[in-house]
Amino acid sequence: MLGPVILAASRSDRLRRVVSAAPVTKPVVNRFIPGETVDQIVPIIVDATSRGLELTMDVVGEDITTPEQAAAARDAYLELIEHLKVLDLGTRAEMSVKLSMFGQSLPAPAATPGGGGSAPAFRSGHELALANVRPVVEAAAAIGTTVTLDAEDHTTLDSMFAIHEELRKDFPQTGCVIQAYLFRTEDDARRLAAAGSRVRLVKGAYKEPASVAYQEKAEIDKAYIRVLRVLMEGDGYPMVGSHDPRIVEIAQELARRAGRKPGDFEFQMLYGIRSEEHVRLAREGHRMRVYTAYGTDWYGYFMRRLAEKPANLLFFLRSVLTKN
Ligand SMILES: Cc1cc2nc3c(=O)[nH]c(=O)nc-3n(C[C@H](O)[C@H](O)[C@H](O)COP(=O)(O)OP(=O)(O)OC[C@H]3O[C@@H](n4cnc5c(N)ncnc54)[C@H](O)[C@@H]3O)c2cc1C
């Protein structure tokens, strides 16, 4: 019951300001977002990869309001990629990006009579996001790694899939995410499960209406397994994004039945969640990629982690109360 309330709060600017400024928030945030700057995150990357884990890096931020912020988001990824180049990790460290952070939801600037004005030229948020994400995908490819487009709320997905398709023309290894809770996803999976594609399947982290998404956990879990079967039986590269022990087990069985060996698919989990399981799966010979978020604009990401598990909220509230 708490999940939807926290997800609604994740869109509140007032709460964002209060929670982000409270000093007691920091230690709890650090569990999920282990750094704010590239310099803080590089040692985390080095440590994880030296332990046999792979990473997908998320510079946190979403729902930006100006084209300048979208350009800054692009530049933050380019700065990260410069640091990864020195580490020479190849696909062991890839990037995850949220297109909302690259300007996807921005309205086009109103046409100024006679043209001109200082606003950068773009005809739609979709076009701006594509223009901003392309150099990131190019830079990632230049250091031998890839980018995966995260899935945000359902209203953004047609644009995300169109950008994915466009990027794949030049960079076929560009990945995308699909969400099991959406009714549309089984069809998306069939379309995407083709040779050369990389698809991460997750349950879904946004507050979605009953008109487009399953609401009950049991139904979402069943849908996840149906969609995972499609991906495993297809020709693409499935990325199993879940901490659910049952799903981890079923994924191994579905892979075995589809004739896939470890390395023909991978597991992905979030930094700070079931960390001992990351190491266990890597030791068993699986590719295990840890989604690692860093940066200062962590509020939306943090609130979704609280919503997924009410115990996280209790932990957070307890730390607030005991510090006062
Ligand atoms: C690599 C990765 C990338 C993702 N990318 C996206 C994306 O692009 N779009 C999107 O909508 N969603 C994304 N998600 C989030 C996803 O949709 C789910 O909200 C999240 O993974 C929880 O679902 P679950 O499969 O782990 O199963 P659940 O049934 O929610 O959880 C199973 C078990 O995992 C543990 N667990 C799960 N979440 C937490 C938590 N927050 N804190 C502590 N323990 C927890 C608990 O032990 C829980 O019992 C991503 C998740 C992962 C792992």
The ligand as a Tripos MOL2 file, in Angstrom:
@<TRIPOS>MOLECULE
LIG
   53    58     1     0     0
SMALL
NO_CHARGES

@<TRIPOS>ATOM
      1 C1         19.4470   -3.4280  -13.2640 C.3       1 LIG1
      2 C2         18.0880   -2.8380  -13.0790 C.ar      1 LIG1
      3 C3         17.6740   -1.8090  -13.9040 C.ar      1 LIG1
      4 C4         16.3940   -1.2830  -13.7690 C.ar      1 LIG1
      5 N1         15.9580   -0.3690  -14.6990 N.ar      1 LIG1
      6 C5         14.6710    0.0160  -14.6620 C.ar      1 LIG1
      7 C6         14.1090    0.8110  -15.6950 C.ar      1 LIG1
      8 O1         14.7770    1.2000  -16.6560 O.2       1 LIG1
      9 N2         12.7950    1.1480  -15.6010 N.ar      1 LIG1
     10 C7         12.0010    0.7410  -14.5640 C.ar      1 LIG1
     11 O2         10.8120    1.0420  -14.5540 O.2       1 LIG1
     12 N3         12.5110   -0.0070  -13.5630 N.ar      1 LIG1
     13 C8         13.8140   -0.3710  -13.5800 C.ar      1 LIG1
     14 N4         14.3010   -1.1590  -12.5760 N.ar      1 LIG1
     15 C9         13.5110   -1.3660  -11.3360 C.3       1 LIG1
     16 C10        12.5400   -2.5370  -11.4630 C.3       1 LIG1
     17 O3         11.4830   -2.1760  -12.3320 O.3       1 LIG1
     18 C11        11.9440   -2.9290  -10.1000 C.3       1 LIG1
     19 O4         11.2580   -1.8560   -9.5440 O.3       1 LIG1
     20 C12        12.9660   -3.4100   -9.0900 C.3       1 LIG1
     21 O5         13.9760   -4.1600   -9.6980 O.3       1 LIG1
     22 C13        12.2890   -4.2860   -8.0330 C.3       1 LIG1
     23 O6         11.7760   -5.4340   -8.6440 O.3       1 LIG1
     24 P1         12.4090   -6.9080   -8.4840 P.3       1 LIG1
     25 O7         12.4000   -7.5420   -9.8020 O.co2     1 LIG1
     26 O8         13.7390   -6.8070   -7.8370 O.co2     1 LIG1
     27 O9         11.3720   -7.7120   -7.6300 O.3       1 LIG1
     28 P2         10.6020   -7.4480   -6.2750 P.3       1 LIG1
     29 O10         9.5420   -8.4820   -6.2020 O.co2     1 LIG1
     30 O11        10.2030   -6.0100   -6.1550 O.co2     1 LIG1
     31 O12        11.7250   -7.7050   -5.2120 O.3       1 LIG1
     32 C14        12.2560   -9.0100   -4.9920 C.3       1 LIG1
     33 C15        13.1680   -8.9290   -3.7820 C.3       1 LIG1
     34 O13        14.2980   -8.0910   -4.1050 O.3       1 LIG1
     35 C16        14.6350   -7.2710   -3.0110 C.3       1 LIG1
     36 N5         14.3960   -5.8580   -3.3710 N.ar      1 LIG1
     37 C17        13.7550   -5.3940   -4.4750 C.ar      1 LIG1
     38 N6         13.7710   -4.0460   -4.4970 N.ar      1 LIG1
     39 C18        14.4020   -3.6540   -3.3790 C.ar      1 LIG1
     40 C19        14.7610   -2.3810   -2.8270 C.ar      1 LIG1
     41 N7         14.4610   -1.2340   -3.4410 N.pl3     1 LIG1
     42 N8         15.4330   -2.3460   -1.6470 N.ar      1 LIG1
     43 C20        15.7750   -3.4920   -1.0130 C.ar      1 LIG1
     44 N9         15.4770   -4.7370   -1.4840 N.ar      1 LIG1
     45 C21        14.8090   -4.8090   -2.6460 C.ar      1 LIG1
     46 C22        13.7780   -7.7080   -1.8690 C.3       1 LIG1
     47 O14        14.4350   -8.7280   -1.1690 O.3       1 LIG1
     48 C23        12.5530   -8.2470   -2.5620 C.3       1 LIG1
     49 O15        11.8260   -9.1560   -1.7960 O.3       1 LIG1
     50 C24        15.5460   -1.7250  -12.7120 C.ar      1 LIG1
     51 C25        15.9800   -2.7610  -11.8780 C.ar      1 LIG1
     52 C26        17.2090   -3.3250  -12.0540 C.ar      1 LIG1
     53 C27        17.6070   -4.4580  -11.1670 C.3       1 LIG1
@<TRIPOS>BOND
     1     1     2 1
     2     2     3 ar
     3     2    52 ar
     4     3     4 ar
     5     4     5 ar
     6     4    50 ar
     7     5     6 ar
     8     6     7 ar
     9     6    13 1
    10     7     8 2
    11     7     9 ar
    12     9    10 ar
    13    10    11 2
    14    10    12 ar
    15    12    13 ar
    16    13    14 ar
    17    14    15 1
    18    14    50 ar
    19    15    16 1
    20    16    17 1
    21    16    18 1
    22    18    19 1
    23    18    20 1
    24    20    21 1
    25    20    22 1
    26    22    23 1
    27    23    24 1
    28    24    25 2
    29    24    26 1
    30    24    27 1
    31    27    28 1
    32    28    29 2
    33    28    30 1
    34    28    31 1
    35    31    32 1
    36    32    33 1
    37    33    34 1
    38    33    48 1
    39    34    35 1
    40    35    36 1
    41    35    46 1
    42    36    37 ar
    43    36    45 ar
    44    37    38 ar
    45    38    39 ar
    46    39    40 ar
    47    39    45 ar
    48    40    41 1
    49    40    42 ar
    50    42    43 ar
    51    43    44 ar
    52    44    45 ar
    53    46    47 1
    54    46    48 1
    55    48    49 1
    56    50    51 ar
    57    51    52 ar
    58    52    53 1
@<TRIPOS>SUBSTRUCTURE
     1 LIG1         1 GROUP 0 **** ****
